[in-house]
Amino acid sequence: MVISKAKQIEYRRNQVAELLIEARTQQEIANVLGVSQQTIALDVAFLEKRAKEETKVLVEKKLPLAHLNAKHSKLKGLLNSISIAGSDNPLVEVEYKGKQSNVILTTQGESTLKIFGE
């Protein structure tokens, strides 16, 4: 069975994402996957760009609607549905305090935007 080049790249990027979560360096990932560090750097740049785009869609389109229409469980379901390469989204944190949900968007572990709602 022949796997298309696009599918091979998608599979590699999923592996890169998993190894990044394990705090591996780009060089370590390159060694594990048997590709160049430059290839991994390009994959990381692609994953970061896609994460930013998904976060923008979340903030601009999905989250306002969820806030208007949803109770905590629906908001949590929406946020849990967002993923990066099949993993939970490390860019979104949700704190539940009674009737209030605090949604915190982060970049590389740094809080960048806090959204508060009832």
PyMOL commands that set and color helices and strands:
alter all, ss='L'
color gray80, all
select helices_A, chain A and resi 5-21+26-33+37-69+72-81
alter helices_A, ss='H'
color red, helices_A
select strands_A, chain A and resi 83-84+87-88+92-97+100-107+110-117
alter strands_A, ss='S'
color yellow, strands_A
deselect
rebuild
show_as cartoon
